[in-house]
């Protein structure tokens, strides 16, 4: 079996005229030490790029949250403010949190506000960010030891078998656990393109151990062909001690949908960084979504690609496309 992909596609491409770009990020840090609570800072923005002009912010949001080791939310604030945000305190980041979000903050969910995407990523970030602290500790320990005294790399306990395609029973991820040294060569690069100063919103830049989930969704209307074209990217990364970033998961996703009916016509996923050799196999099942309605893709992903039928990270990238129809209408309503 060939090794898993290990090459980032960063930086992001320069925005095209007549497009809208949604970017989001969740940065996780340990301000009270690696034994303390985690600080989650999320941000998201929709940026319209007119034919003439640099860019116009259509909508944006931000949140800060504190979570314990067992993923319980102890404090959270958000902008724009929502009366339902307080109901998240005491909840645990996971699948149930996503359902709770839609119950207590329906206005941002139904309105496809970019803040919803950042809050939705609390669950995935809470899970994967544990890798960032483990690899930071491993690097710290190795830097203080002589070569002859170095201990084996830290291993991160993987979830139970069959939670996703790459962790099916008998796979290398289940039988061997994830070794932090196994993906040390996967450089994350920088999502920000130096030729496109407005291409991303401002990131929270903590010092020390850190994790980041970064997303990009570019949407354009091809009126001549009668289609919506989507170019999307998803990356999880961890801070290295030298200031660079280590990629953990990275996907590109290109989708075409009918402008009038919102029927998904084409889906082309591309795996750029994944932890296990088996992981890329999950991409084949994505073709089950061809023919579904783009606005309903969130529910279709849950129905068609659950558990070992899909990849949790690719599923997250796909689910986020449910907001594209509303982004498309913002393009039509935005002045040139």
TIFIKE-212025 format. One record per residue (C-alpha): residue number from 1; residue in one letter; x, y negated, z. Coordinates in steps of 0.05 Angstrom, whole numbers. Layout:
% residues N
+-----+------+--------+--------+--------+
! pos ! code !      u !      v !      w !
+-----+------+--------+--------+--------+
! NUM !    a !      X !      Y !      Z !
...
+-----+------+--------+--------+--------+
This chain:
% residues 336
+-----+------+--------+--------+--------+
! pos ! code !      u !      v !      w !
+-----+------+--------+--------+--------+
!   1 !    x !      0 !      0 !      0 !
!   2 !    x !     29 !    -68 !    -19 !
!   3 !    x !     46 !   -117 !     37 !
!   4 !    x !     -6 !   -171 !     55 !
!   5 !    x !      0 !   -238 !     20 !
!   6 !    x !     46 !   -288 !     54 !
!   7 !    x !     48 !   -351 !     10 !
!   8 !    x !     10 !   -415 !     25 !
!   9 !    x !    -24 !   -456 !    -30 !
!  10 !    x !    -12 !   -522 !      7 !
!  11 !    x !    -13 !   -580 !     -2 !
!  12 !    x !    -85 !   -592 !    -23 !
!  13 !    x !    -95 !   -618 !    -94 !
!  14 !    x !   -106 !   -692 !   -106 !
!  15 !    x !   -181 !   -710 !   -106 !
!  16 !    x !   -215 !   -717 !   -173 !
!  17 !    x !   -259 !   -776 !   -192 !
!  18 !    x !   -333 !   -764 !   -183 !
!  19 !    x !   -325 !   -712 !   -128 !
!  20 !    x !   -341 !   -707 !    -55 !
!  21 !    x !   -291 !   -675 !     -8 !
!  22 !    x !   -309 !   -647 !     60 !
!  23 !    x !   -250 !   -635 !    107 !
!  24 !    x !   -254 !   -607 !    177 !
!  25 !    x !   -205 !   -586 !    230 !
!  26 !    x !   -204 !   -557 !    300 !
!  27 !    x !   -139 !   -567 !    339 !
!  28 !    x !   -128 !   -526 !    402 !
!  29 !    x !    -76 !   -542 !    455 !
!  30 !    x !    -59 !   -526 !    527 !
!  31 !    x !    -50 !   -593 !    563 !
!  32 !    x !    -48 !   -560 !    632 !
!  33 !    x !      0 !   -505 !    612 !
!  34 !    x !    -12 !   -438 !    578 !
!  35 !    x !    -47 !   -411 !    639 !
!  36 !    x !    -96 !   -469 !    641 !
!  37 !    x !   -158 !   -487 !    601 !
!  38 !    x !   -153 !   -499 !    527 !
!  39 !    x !   -169 !   -567 !    496 !
!  40 !    x !   -207 !   -564 !    430 !
!  41 !    x !   -209 !   -626 !    387 !
!  42 !    x !   -252 !   -621 !    324 !
!  43 !    x !   -261 !   -671 !    268 !
!  44 !    x !   -296 !   -671 !    201 !
!  45 !    x !   -309 !   -720 !    145 !
!  46 !    x !   -345 !   -725 !     78 !
!  47 !    x !   -309 !   -770 !     29 !
!  48 !    x !   -338 !   -793 !    -38 !
!  49 !    x !   -287 !   -808 !    -93 !
!  50 !    x !   -319 !   -854 !   -144 !
!  51 !    x !   -295 !   -861 !   -216 !
!  52 !    x !   -267 !   -929 !   -197 !
!  53 !    x !   -239 !   -938 !   -127 !
!  54 !    x !   -202 !   -898 !    -76 !
!  55 !    x !   -256 !   -867 !    -32 !
!  56 !    x !   -318 !   -880 !     10 !
!  57 !    x !   -332 !   -844 !     76 !
!  58 !    x !   -403 !   -817 !     73 !
!  59 !    x !   -405 !   -785 !    142 !
!  60 !    x !   -358 !   -762 !    197 !
!  61 !    x !   -358 !   -732 !    266 !
!  62 !    x !   -312 !   -712 !    324 !
!  63 !    x !   -316 !   -671 !    387 !
!  64 !    x !   -272 !   -653 !    447 !
!  65 !    x !   -284 !   -591 !    490 !
!  66 !    x !   -251 !   -553 !    546 !
!  67 !    x !   -254 !   -477 !    547 !
!  68 !    x !   -231 !   -426 !    599 !
!  69 !    x !   -192 !   -363 !    581 !
!  70 !    x !   -257 !   -324 !    573 !
!  71 !    x !   -282 !   -377 !    523 !
!  72 !    x !   -332 !   -410 !    569 !
!  73 !    x !   -344 !   -484 !    553 !
!  74 !    x !   -333 !   -526 !    615 !
!  75 !    x !   -339 !   -595 !    583 !
!  76 !    x !   -356 !   -623 !    515 !
!  77 !    x !   -370 !   -691 !    483 !
!  78 !    x !   -384 !   -708 !    411 !
!  79 !    x !   -391 !   -767 !    363 !
!  80 !    x !   -443 !   -779 !    338 !
!  81 !    x !   -475 !   -765 !    405 !
!  82 !    x !   -530 !   -714 !    409 !
!  83 !    x !   -576 !   -702 !    469 !
!  84 !    x !   -567 !   -627 !    458 !
!  85 !    x !   -491 !   -626 !    467 !
!  86 !    x !   -497 !   -618 !    542 !
!  87 !    x !   -533 !   -552 !    533 !
!  88 !    x !   -468 !   -521 !    507 !
!  89 !    x !   -433 !   -528 !    575 !
!  90 !    x !   -432 !   -459 !    607 !
!  91 !    x !   -440 !   -422 !    540 !
!  92 !    x !   -385 !   -377 !    513 !
!  93 !    x !   -355 !   -387 !    445 !
!  94 !    x !   -378 !   -329 !    401 !
!  95 !    x !   -435 !   -309 !    355 !
!  96 !    x !   -487 !   -330 !    406 !
!  97 !    x !   -458 !   -400 !    409 !
!  98 !    x !   -472 !   -409 !    335 !
!  99 !    x !   -545 !   -392 !    346 !
! 100 !    x !   -548 !   -439 !    406 !
! 101 !    x !   -519 !   -495 !    364 !
! 102 !    x !   -576 !   -491 !    315 !
! 103 !    x !   -627 !   -490 !    372 !
! 104 !    x !   -601 !   -549 !    412 !
! 105 !    x !   -573 !   -593 !    356 !
! 106 !    x !   -621 !   -580 !    298 !
! 107 !    x !   -612 !   -649 !    270 !
! 108 !    x !   -538 !   -638 !    252 !
! 109 !    x !   -550 !   -566 !    228 !
! 110 !    x !   -609 !   -580 !    182 !
! 111 !    x !   -579 !   -646 !    158 !
! 112 !    x !   -512 !   -612 !    139 !
! 113 !    x !   -474 !   -663 !    180 !
! 114 !    x !   -399 !   -650 !    178 !
! 115 !    x !   -397 !   -647 !    255 !
! 116 !    x !   -437 !   -583 !    252 !
! 117 !    x !   -382 !   -548 !    213 !
! 118 !    x !   -329 !   -568 !    265 !
! 119 !    x !   -373 !   -545 !    323 !
! 120 !    x !   -389 !   -480 !    287 !
! 121 !    x !   -314 !   -466 !    285 !
! 122 !    x !   -309 !   -466 !    360 !
! 123 !    x !   -323 !   -392 !    361 !
! 124 !    x !   -271 !   -371 !    310 !
! 125 !    x !   -219 !   -419 !    337 !
! 126 !    x !   -228 !   -394 !    408 !
! 127 !    x !   -213 !   -323 !    385 !
! 128 !    x !   -154 !   -335 !    338 !
! 129 !    x !   -119 !   -389 !    379 !
! 130 !    x !    -97 !   -336 !    430 !
! 131 !    x !    -46 !   -315 !    377 !
! 132 !    x !    -16 !   -386 !    378 !
! 133 !    x !     -1 !   -383 !    453 !
! 134 !    x !     27 !   -312 !    448 !
! 135 !    x !     75 !   -328 !    392 !
! 136 !    x !     97 !   -392 !    427 !
! 137 !    x !    114 !   -353 !    491 !
! 138 !    x !    150 !   -301 !    451 !
! 139 !    x !    193 !   -354 !    416 !
! 140 !    x !    207 !   -387 !    483 !
! 141 !    x !    229 !   -322 !    515 !
! 142 !    x !    274 !   -304 !    456 !
! 143 !    x !    307 !   -373 !    455 !
! 144 !    x !    330 !   -364 !    527 !
! 145 !    x !    360 !   -295 !    517 !
! 146 !    x !    425 !   -270 !    487 !
! 147 !    x !    416 !   -230 !    424 !
! 148 !    x !    435 !   -165 !    460 !
! 149 !    x !    382 !   -178 !    514 !
! 150 !    x !    323 !   -196 !    470 !
! 151 !    x !    259 !   -160 !    486 !
! 152 !    x !    213 !   -132 !    432 !
! 153 !    x !    166 !   -183 !    399 !
! 154 !    x !    102 !   -198 !    436 !
! 155 !    x !     43 !   -158 !    411 !
! 156 !    x !    -27 !   -188 !    408 !
! 157 !    x !    -82 !   -138 !    425 !
! 158 !    x !   -128 !   -132 !    366 !
! 159 !    x !   -204 !   -129 !    371 !
! 160 !    x !   -240 !    -61 !    371 !
! 161 !    x !   -242 !    -21 !    306 !
! 162 !    x !   -292 !    -37 !    252 !
! 163 !    x !   -303 !   -110 !    269 !
! 164 !    x !   -280 !   -127 !    199 !
! 165 !    x !   -252 !    -96 !    136 !
! 166 !    x !   -179 !   -103 !    157 !
! 167 !    x !   -191 !    -72 !    225 !
! 168 !    x !   -228 !     -9 !    205 !
! 169 !    x !   -214 !     55 !    243 !
! 170 !    x !   -146 !     82 !    222 !
! 171 !    x !   -121 !     17 !    191 !
! 172 !    x !    -51 !     -9 !    207 !
! 173 !    x !    -81 !    -66 !    248 !
! 174 !    x !   -118 !    -18 !    294 !
! 175 !    x !    -63 !     34 !    301 !
! 176 !    x !     -4 !    -14 !    309 !
! 177 !    x !    -31 !    -79 !    337 !
! 178 !    x !    -11 !   -146 !    309 !
! 179 !    x !     63 !   -162 !    319 !
! 180 !    x !     79 !   -236 !    323 !
! 181 !    x !    143 !   -222 !    285 !
! 182 !    x !    105 !   -191 !    227 !
! 183 !    x !     79 !   -257 !    200 !
! 184 !    x !    135 !   -303 !    222 !
! 185 !    x !    154 !   -314 !    149 !
! 186 !    x !     85 !   -342 !    130 !
! 187 !    x !     98 !   -417 !    128 !
! 188 !    x !     34 !   -458 !    131 !
! 189 !    x !     62 !   -519 !     96 !
! 190 !    x !     21 !   -583 !    103 !
! 191 !    x !    -50 !   -588 !     77 !
! 192 !    x !    -40 !   -662 !     66 !
! 193 !    x !    -16 !   -683 !     -3 !
! 194 !    x !     33 !   -742 !     -2 !
! 195 !    x !      2 !   -765 !    -68 !
! 196 !    x !    -67 !   -771 !    -37 !
! 197 !    x !    -65 !   -813 !     26 !
! 198 !    x !   -140 !   -810 !     37 !
! 199 !    x !   -146 !   -736 !     21 !
! 200 !    x !   -154 !   -714 !     93 !
! 201 !    x !   -183 !   -743 !    157 !
! 202 !    x !   -134 !   -758 !    214 !
! 203 !    x !   -112 !   -697 !    254 !
! 204 !    x !   -103 !   -691 !    329 !
! 205 !    x !    -29 !   -678 !    338 !
! 206 !    x !    -14 !   -646 !    407 !
! 207 !    x !     55 !   -627 !    430 !
! 208 !    x !     75 !   -557 !    450 !
! 209 !    x !     37 !   -494 !    433 !
! 210 !    x !    -20 !   -508 !    386 !
! 211 !    x !    -70 !   -477 !    337 !
! 212 !    x !   -106 !   -509 !    279 !
! 213 !    x !   -164 !   -487 !    235 !
! 214 !    x !   -167 !   -532 !    173 !
! 215 !    x !   -219 !   -530 !    118 !
! 216 !    x !   -229 !   -566 !     52 !
! 217 !    x !   -289 !   -563 !      6 !
! 218 !    x !   -287 !   -602 !    -60 !
! 219 !    x !   -353 !   -608 !    -98 !
! 220 !    x !   -362 !   -635 !   -168 !
! 221 !    x !   -422 !   -636 !   -215 !
! 222 !    x !   -409 !   -613 !   -286 !
! 223 !    x !   -470 !   -642 !   -320 !
! 224 !    x !   -450 !   -618 !   -389 !
! 225 !    x !   -446 !   -546 !   -366 !
! 226 !    x !   -504 !   -553 !   -317 !
! 227 !    x !   -464 !   -526 !   -259 !
! 228 !    x !   -435 !   -545 !   -191 !
! 229 !    x !   -361 !   -530 !   -184 !
! 230 !    x !   -333 !   -516 !   -115 !
! 231 !    x !   -259 !   -511 !    -96 !
! 232 !    x !   -252 !   -491 !    -23 !
! 233 !    x !   -194 !   -475 !     23 !
! 234 !    x !   -190 !   -445 !     93 !
! 235 !    x !   -128 !   -438 !    137 !
! 236 !    x !   -113 !   -418 !    209 !
! 237 !    x !    -43 !   -437 !    232 !
! 238 !    x !     -1 !   -441 !    295 !
! 239 !    x !     52 !   -491 !    316 !
! 240 !    x !    124 !   -467 !    316 !
! 241 !    x !    176 !   -493 !    365 !
! 242 !    x !    215 !   -526 !    308 !
! 243 !    x !    155 !   -570 !    290 !
! 244 !    x !    133 !   -530 !    229 !
! 245 !    x !     70 !   -488 !    225 !
! 246 !    x !     60 !   -413 !    218 !
! 247 !    x !      1 !   -391 !    174 !
! 248 !    x !    -43 !   -336 !    204 !
! 249 !    x !   -101 !   -333 !    154 !
! 250 !    x !   -109 !   -371 !     89 !
! 251 !    x !   -160 !   -364 !     32 !
! 252 !    x !   -177 !   -403 !    -30 !
! 253 !    x !   -247 !   -398 !    -56 !
! 254 !    x !   -275 !   -421 !   -123 !
! 255 !    x !   -350 !   -418 !   -135 !
! 256 !    x !   -395 !   -440 !   -192 !
! 257 !    x !   -471 !   -448 !   -182 !
! 258 !    x !   -528 !   -471 !   -227 !
! 259 !    x !   -546 !   -545 !   -214 !
! 260 !    x !   -621 !   -534 !   -223 !
! 261 !    x !   -632 !   -468 !   -188 !
! 262 !    x !   -571 !   -465 !   -141 !
! 263 !    x !   -560 !   -393 !   -163 !
! 264 !    x !   -488 !   -371 !   -150 !
! 265 !    x !   -459 !   -353 !   -218 !
! 266 !    x !   -386 !   -339 !   -201 !
! 267 !    x !   -345 !   -327 !   -138 !
! 268 !    x !   -269 !   -322 !   -142 !
! 269 !    x !   -234 !   -313 !    -74 !
! 270 !    x !   -158 !   -314 !    -69 !
! 271 !    x !   -121 !   -288 !     -8 !
! 272 !    x !    -58 !   -329 !      7 !
! 273 !    x !    -40 !   -307 !     78 !
! 274 !    x !    -69 !   -247 !    115 !
! 275 !    x !    -42 !   -205 !    173 !
! 276 !    x !    -52 !   -133 !    149 !
! 277 !    x !    -42 !    -96 !     83 !
! 278 !    x !   -114 !    -73 !     82 !
! 279 !    x !   -143 !   -144 !     90 !
! 280 !    x !   -146 !   -165 !     16 !
! 281 !    x !   -193 !   -107 !      2 !
! 282 !    x !   -250 !   -146 !     33 !
! 283 !    x !   -253 !   -193 !    -26 !
! 284 !    x !   -286 !   -142 !    -72 !
! 285 !    x !   -351 !   -141 !    -32 !
! 286 !    x !   -358 !   -217 !    -40 !
! 287 !    x !   -387 !   -204 !   -109 !
! 288 !    x !   -451 !   -181 !    -75 !
! 289 !    x !   -466 !   -254 !    -65 !
! 290 !    x !   -469 !   -270 !   -140 !
! 291 !    x !   -541 !   -286 !   -157 !
! 292 !    x !   -560 !   -310 !    -87 !
! 293 !    x !   -584 !   -381 !    -74 !
! 294 !    x !   -526 !   -426 !    -52 !
! 295 !    x !   -568 !   -458 !      2 !
! 296 !    x !   -582 !   -389 !     32 !
! 297 !    x !   -510 !   -364 !     29 !
! 298 !    x !   -501 !   -369 !    104 !
! 299 !    x !   -556 !   -318 !    116 !
! 300 !    x !   -534 !   -275 !     57 !
! 301 !    x !   -463 !   -269 !     85 !
! 302 !    x !   -490 !   -245 !    152 !
! 303 !    x !   -535 !   -194 !    117 !
! 304 !    x !   -487 !   -168 !     64 !
! 305 !    x !   -417 !   -175 !     94 !
! 306 !    x !   -427 !   -157 !    166 !
! 307 !    x !   -373 !   -119 !    206 !
! 308 !    x !   -326 !    -75 !    164 !
! 309 !    x !   -362 !    -96 !    100 !
! 310 !    x !   -327 !   -163 !    102 !
! 311 !    x !   -270 !   -206 !    130 !
! 312 !    x !   -291 !   -252 !    187 !
! 313 !    x !   -246 !   -308 !    161 !
! 314 !    x !   -269 !   -302 !     88 !
! 315 !    x !   -341 !   -299 !    114 !
! 316 !    x !   -329 !   -365 !    152 !
! 317 !    x !   -305 !   -397 !     87 !
! 318 !    x !   -366 !   -371 !     50 !
! 319 !    x !   -417 !   -390 !    103 !
! 320 !    x !   -394 !   -463 !    100 !
! 321 !    x !   -416 !   -468 !     28 !
! 322 !    x !   -489 !   -470 !     50 !
! 323 !    x !   -481 !   -545 !     59 !
! 324 !    x !   -458 !   -556 !    -13 !
! 325 !    x !   -528 !   -571 !    -41 !
! 326 !    x !   -535 !   -631 !      6 !
! 327 !    x !   -465 !   -653 !    -11 !
! 328 !    x !   -484 !   -649 !    -85 !
! 329 !    x !   -543 !   -694 !    -74 !
! 330 !    x !   -498 !   -744 !    -39 !
! 331 !    x !   -456 !   -746 !   -103 !
! 332 !    x !   -519 !   -763 !   -144 !
! 333 !    x !   -539 !   -817 !    -94 !
! 334 !    x !   -471 !   -849 !    -87 !
! 335 !    x !   -456 !   -912 !   -127 !
! 336 !    x !   -402 !   -910 !   -180 !
+-----+------+--------+--------+--------+
